[in-house]
Amino acid sequence: MEQKLKQLGIVKIKPKNCSCSYDAYVYRLPIRLGIEIIDFLKPLGSPALSFDKTSLLKIENNDYIITGVKRLREVRFSIKKTGKAVPLQTFEGALISYVEKHKRK
């Protein structure tokens, strides 16, 4: 999965956080975030706010939070300290599919 991210120009960064907060990964994309990403993220949940009416992307449940801002090139995946398995590969797969679709246009 890491290799595919690199091939598409997606940069995965693990910022330093204090131990009291969530583990997080920031993904820098080669394209801007748009409304179409919602379709790719559906297996992970629904946005808390209408992404087509606001510029904020936020999908949250008991295990993780996905955040981003429309027209920027970053998405954050934060893992809450629940001890449960988190679908990080599903998230990364969704980002890969999103970027691949845009590169075909």
N, C-alpha and C positions, 0 to 999 in steps of 0.2 A: 504494500500500500504506500509506503514512504517513497518508493521509487516512482510510482505513478504520479504522486503529488508533485515531485520535483520535475518530472517530464512536462507537466502541464503548467509549470511556473507557480505552483501554490507553495508558499513558504510557511512551514509550521514552526512556531516559536513557543517555547515554554517560559513565560515570564517568571521572575522570582516573586513569590508571594510569601507572606508570613505563614507560619504553620497553623495559625488560627483560622485562616481563610480557606477558600476552595482551591483545589488544584485547577489550573486553567491552561488552555492552549489557545493561542491566537493564530489564525490562518490569514495570511496576506494573499489575496487573489490577484490574478492578472487582469481581471475584469471588475467592473463595478457591481455592487449588489443591486439587484432589481427585483421586482415583484415575482418574477418567474421562479425564484429560489424557493418560494413557499411550496410549490408542487414537489420539489425534490426532498424537502424536509418533512413532508407529511407523515412518514413512518415514525418520526420522532416527536410528533405532537403538533398542536395548532398554536398559532401566535396568540399571545395575550391581548394584543392590540391589532387592529386592522392595518396590515402593512401597506395596503394601497391608499389608506387615508392618512397614515402617519409615516414618518420616516424611520420609525424605530421597529426593529425586529427583536422580539423577545418570546422565546418558547421556554417554559419552565415547568418542571415537575419535581417530585421529591428527590430525584437523583442527580439532575443536571440542569444547567441554564444555557441557552444559546442566545447570544445577543449580537446585534449588528445595526448599522445605520445605512439606510438607502443611499445609493450613489457613492458610498465609500468602498474601499477595497479590503476591508477586514471583517472577520467574523470570529467571535470568541465562544469557546466551548468550555464551560466551568463545571467541574465535577464536585458535587456536594459530598461531605464526609458521612455517607450513609453505610459504606461497606458493601454496597450492592454492585453487581457488574453494570458497567455503563457502556452503551452502544457507540463507543468512539469510532469503531470501524464503519458502522452504518452512517455516521455523520460524515466521515471522510469520504465514503463512497458517494454520498449525496453531493458533496462539493465537487468531486471529480466529474460526476455526471453533469452537473450544472455548468462547469467550465467547458467540458467537451461539447455540450450542446451549443454554447455561445461561440465556440471556435469554428463550428461547422457553418454558422450563418454567413 
